[in-house]
Amino acid sequence: MRFFAHASAAVAAVALFSSTSIAQSGTPVAYTDPDTGITFDTWTVSETLSEGGYTFGMALPSDALTTDATEFIGYLLCSSHNSTFTGWCGVSLGGFMTDSLLVLAYPYGGDILTSFRYTTGYYMPDVYTGDAELTQISSTINSTHYALIFRCSNCLQWTQDSASGSASTSAGLLDLGWAQSFPAPGNPSCPSNISLLYHDNGHNIFAATLENAPNASYTDWTALAQTTVTGSCSTTTTATTATPTSSVRVSASASATLK
Ligand code: HEM
């Protein structure tokens, strides 16, 4: 019953968006990252829908199709224009931009910085105040793309103020959303202080079928998630300069392949 209710909602959502733009396929393609051996279900947005393309991937605990997972290992492969328009991209774990946990990523200073966001309207999303945690497994940046593999803990249920939501892996089908932009975030050094422009390189929602995402090696793979990249957030400002008082920037040891 639960499956059908969720599946119907997802299909209805895709149908809704198909009427205004071409939806990408929700059928996953299995991808194994050559450096880590992690296998993902991936969903790719073609270059005709988003310049440079966009891919999101997900690996899940082995029992995720019977017991709702609370976490996943994610793969983001996003586009940049050039050294100025380095961009940002994100995934909505509830499909819609609103009332969903948003995971945002952008290259800056040789690292990929991330921020959890949440919004009830179609404007700059707020910093998410729940207990989601992102730990990096690998990151790669070149002149046209950036790729991040990360563990996302407490990411499949979310609570902001009095609102809550979730993504149910036992349904076998997730409503996901993507968005991608070329202008880099403003105030990029501190992810919780960034400003964004509207995602000019596309957005959409899709119903993502889970096939290869659950894996018996999931627990082993989580041990690869050891890098926390926080950026540099100033706690002291003066009229002329901002002095970083805390800075943790650790480069990921492994590198993701840009496929
Ligand atoms: C200043 C920041 C942002 C603005 C002004 C903005 C604005 C909008 C607007 C107006 C739409 C609806 C467009 C339409 O119906 O054609 C939309 C859709 C969408 N946005 Fe954003 N957005 C912002 C940031 C983000 C971020 C950070 C994410 C994810 C990390 C995101 C994810 C999405 C997704 C997945 C959709 C399609 C699903 C939906 O319509 O709810 N947006 N955005």
Boltz pocket constraint, residues with backbone or C-beta under 6 A from the ligand:
constraints:
  - pocket:
      binder: B
      contacts: [[A, 89], [A, 90], [A, 91], [A, 92], [A, 95], [A, 96], [A, 97], [A, 98], [A, 102], [A, 103], [A, 104], [A, 117], [A, 122], [A, 123], [A, 124], [A, 125], [A, 176], [A, 177], [A, 178], [A, 179], [A, 196], [A, 197], [A, 198], [A, 199], [A, 203], [A, 204], [A, 205]]
      max_distance: 6.0
